[in-house]
Amino acid sequence: LGTMGVALGFVIGAKLANGERMCIAVDGDGSFNMTFTELKTVAEQNIPVKILILDNESQMMVEYWQRLFHDERYLAVTNTVNPKYGTLADAFNIKNLYCDNQEDLADVMKEFLFADPDKPVLMHARIEKTPCLPLVAPGAPLQDMILEDSDTDYGFDA
């Protein structure tokens, strides 16, 4: 559970503090779009982090907040013009992988995690739009986090 836009910075710090451990950022496309300029730091310092972008062309946490706490006044919840993440990684000479189907996922994940332990690697995974849970309401304590949503437009219960 974390705030949007922090995964890349957090994984850089985690790797610098724990040099021998594998450190992985799992980030949504909306969140990654807020901080992808930090790829420059990763490349310049050759920080061997793993960056997994789960791309559903949306900002589901923002959408949920707007639905639950702002009377369904939706604004800026879709990412119809995402950058080409592989091209972005290439611009910094960072190895990158792409997966958009379940059949290739195991092989791509194995390469992502283990093929280049001493280099940064970015993996762009296209995923279905699903609920972004758990989440914490404004001003609520963590023990009151929202864990499920049975009233989604996505055809399933979270």
Disulfide bonds with the S-S distance in Angstrom:
none
